[in-house]
């Protein structure tokens, strides 16, 4: 448990979220030249130990049915890539900072739609072996999220400096996405601060003043350390980096068998990407949700079924 930093804010909701969306800028376009090729052997399988289910987090049958309560709410840190895969992904994501934009919504500085800039990342998140490993952690068959701008995001954290008076942080928030993997791409020797913290209880009970003893710190310290969080059900944040630089990539996934479970709202997505870009992707997302398991064919791999997770 830990005491919360008093200067760590909570993300905008309601009218403030709408106003943030109206000011937000769209992601930067461009393809980054790279000499790295994804290999399916970079994906490694994780065991199903040390999973915290939604039921164990405090959700009950009045919230969701048994099959949903059995899904994982939190796991980590764990490894989902070999050392070679981690090193390549790190170098790629460091290079993608040229496409980063600043934001006042949740993450201060981030590159959205990272797989549109990198063929390595594009192939990685569409590799069936890689997706199967992620699906076993989440306890749900997964594909990259259908809202592409949100499916892959690289976050960059620095101490405050002369150019920006605000520290680069991740505010307290829940995600629009349900199935979220946070891969650390910096080593503990490269930065200070930057702790991944989360509220160990249902999102509806999130209260900083009353529940400080339910705020936990994940011991992620090394390149490749991965935290899985059921993003829409677990409040989480990253504390300010006080020295050095912290980089991570966020992979947001979608379960094509449970389209009604998706927690995204238009204004949550628009808070990051602005209204025009979100209007373009939102209609396509609503149409794509109707495909069910056929969504796997659109990414070029055989469907992952519930039976595959056993």
N, C-alpha and C positions, 0 to 999 in steps of 0.2 A: 504494500500500500504506500501511498505517498501524499504529501500535501500539494495541492495544485498551485502552479505559478499564477499569481494574482493578475498578471497582465495577459493571460491567454484567453482571447475572446471566443464567443460562440458564433457560428455562421448565421447569416441573415435568413430569416423566414418571413412568410406573409408578404406584406407590402414592401418591406425592405428588400426582399428577394426579387420582387418585380422591378424595383428601381435599379438594383444591381444588374439585372439582366438587360435593362434598357441602355445601360452604360457599357456593357461588356463588349469586347472586341472578338471577332471570329479568329479561329486558329490560323496560323501561318501555313501557307502551302509550300511544297518543295520536296524534292527527292535528294537525299544525301548520298553522294557517291561512297561506296564501301567495297572492300575486297573480301568480306566475310560471308561464308555460306552456312546456313543453318543445317545441322545434321541431327537426325532423330536420336542418335546416340547421346546427344547432350542432355536429353531428358532422363531424369532418374525417378524411380518410384519411391514414394514415401509410405511408411507404415501408417496404420490407422490408430496408433496409440496417441494418448494425450489430446484427444479431441474433446472440446467442450460443446455439447449440443445446445440447441436453443432452449430445450427444456431445462437443462442444467443451469443455463444463464438466468432462468426465472420466468420464461414464457410458459403458458399453460394452455389447456384445451379451450379455454374461453378466448384465446388469441388465435390458435391455429390447430389443425387436426394433427393426429399422431405422426403422419408421414413427414410433415413439415417440422414438427418439434424435434424429430430425430436428426435433422440436418445439423451440420457443424456451425457453431457460432464463432468459434475461435480455435486456431491452432498455430503454434509457433513459439520460437523460430524453428523452421525446418528447411530442408534443402530440396529444391526441385530441379536443379541443374548441376551438371558436373563442373569441376573447377574450370575446365577449358571453356565451357559454355558461359560460365559466370564472367570470366575475364573478357571474352568477346562482347558480351552484352554490356558490360561496364564501359568499354571503349566506345561502343556505338552510342550509348546514351550520353556520354560526355560530349560527343560531337554534335548531338542533336540540340544542344543548348542554343545554337544559333536560331532555332525556330521557336524559342520560348517567348511567352508573353507574361506580363505581370497581371495579377488579378487581386481584387479585394473581396472575392467571394469566399473561397475556402483556402486554396493553396496560393501563396504569394507569387511564386514564379514556377511556371510549368510549360512543357511542350505537349500539346494535345495531339491525338491521332498519330502517335509515334510510329505505328506500323505503316502509315502513308509516306513516311520519310525513310524507312529502313526496310529493305527486302528481308533481312535476317529476322527482324521482329515479326514481319508479315508472315513469313513461313513458320516461325516458331509457334505462334498462337493458332495456327491452322493444322499443326501436326497432330495426328490422332494419338500417338503415343504420349505426347506432352499433355494433350487435353484429357486423356484418360486418367493420367496421374492427378491432374487438378480436380477432376470429377470425383475421384475417390476421396480426396481430402474434404471436399465440400459435401459429399454424400448426395450429389445430384449430377446428372449428365450435363455437360457444359459445352458451349461454343463461345467464340468471342462475341461480346455484346453487339447487338445489331445497330446501335448508335455508334458509328465508327469513331467519331471524335472523342467519345468517352471510353472506348474499349482499351486503349493503351495511352498512358500519360506518364511522362518523366517529370519528376519534381526535383527542384534545386533549392537548397537551403544554405544561406549565409548569415553571418552576424550582420547587424545594422551597420550601415556605412554612410559616407557623405552623400552618396547619390540617392539613397532611399532611407528615410528616417524610420521606416517600419522594418522590424526583423522579418526574415523569410520564414514563415511558419505554416503549419496546417491548423486552422482553427478547429475548435470542438465542432464536430458535425456527424451526421449520419449520411451515408451515400444514397444516391438515387438507385445505385446498383445493389444487387443482393450478394453476388459472389465475387469477392474482391481479394486479389493477391498482391501484397506489397513486398517487393524484392529490394533489399538494401544493396546498393552498389558502391558504398564507401566503407572503408575499414575504420574501426574505432580509433585507430591512431591518427586518422585524418581529420577528426572533428571532435568538438566537445559540445555537450547539450544534445539537442536533436533526438530526444527520447520519444519512442512511440508509446503513447499512453491510451488506455481505453477504460470505459466504464463497465464494470462487471455486474450488469443488471439490465433489465428491459429498458429500451429507449424512453418509454413513458415515465420511468422513474428517475431519469437523469436530472440531478440537481447538485450543482457544485457545492453549495454551502452545507447541505444536509448529508451528503454521501461521499465525503472525501475519502473515507476508508474503503470505498468500492472502486477507487481509481487505481489501476494497476499499470506497471511499466513492463513492457516486453524486453527481455534481455538480448535484443538483436545487436550484434557487435561487429559482424564480419561480412565481407562481400558475399552476396548470395543468400544471406539469412532471409528467410521468407516468412511473412506473417499472413495467415489467411483470416479474414474477418467477414462475417455475414453483414456486409456494409450498411444495409438499410435498417438493421436491427440493433446495432452496437455503436454507441457514441465513441468516437476516437479522435485523436489529435496528435500533433508532433510539437514538442516544446522548442523554443528558440535555440538555434545553434549559436553558441557564444564564441566559437573559434573554429577556423577551417571551413570545410565545405562538405555537405551531406547530399548525396544523390540517391534517388530510388526510382524504380519504375512500378507503376500500378497497372495490373491487368484486371479488367472488369469483365466478368463473364455473364452468360445468360443461359437459362435452362429452357430449351425449346418445347419441352413437354409440359411446362407450367407457365404459359404466357400470362395467365391472370395473376400470377404471383409477383410479376415485375413491379417494382415500387417507384419507377421513375415518374416524375411529373414534368410537364413542359417547362415550367419556370425554374425547376432545379437545373435542368440541362442548360437552359438559356442563361442562367446565372454565370455559367462558365463560358459559353460560346456566343452569347448575344442572340437576339431575336431572329434576325434574318437567317443565320446559319442553322438555327434550331428549327425554324419553319421548314427548311429544306429537308432536314433529316427526320423530322417527327412523322410526317406522312408516310415516308418509306418504312419507318420503324413499325407503324401500326399495320401496314400491309404485310410486312415480313413476319409479324407475330403469328399470322394465320397458317404459316407453313408447317408447323410442328416439327417432327423429326426430319422432314425434307430439307430443313435448314442446313443439315450436315452436307447435303450434296452441293449446296451453294459455296461451301468452303473446300470442297474436293476431298472429303474423307467419309468413310463408312460411319453410320450412326453409332453413337455410344448409347447403350440401353441401361436400364436400371439393373438388369442382371449382370452387366459388366462390372458393376461396382462391388460385387460380393467378393 
